[in-house]
Amino acid sequence: MIDINWGNPTTLVVSPQGHTQKITTIEQAFYWLRKKWPVTDLNRDIALDYIDAAMNCLVTVGTARKAFLSAAKSAGLMPDHRDAEMAVAF
């Protein structure tokens, strides 16, 4: 399997108490979407499709990241704004 570079880690605030989760790999993003995501909606489904496609070199990782961030926003997983990459993305 080809090692797919996810780029800079993405940190999300995953609870009202401020707990965070750092997503460091494309595999971790895929796992979180499948197993730990708080909502099942169209944005989540699209992100799963794009991440799977990126893992198979069918779309860019950047496209998959954008879909992941869109799913995070729609799920209420607010970005940790200390993460400069996330602050720019939103």
Sequence and secondary structure as in RCSB ss.txt:
>XXXX:A:sequence
MIDINWGNPTTLVVSPQGHTQKITTIEQAFYWLRKKWPVTDLNRDIALDYIDAAMNCLVTVGTARKAFLSAAKSA
GLMPDHRDAEMAVAF
>XXXX:A:secstr
       S EEEE STT  EEEE SHHHHHHIIIII S   HHHHHHHHHHHHHHTTSS HHHHHHHHHHHHHHT
T  B TTSHHHHHH 
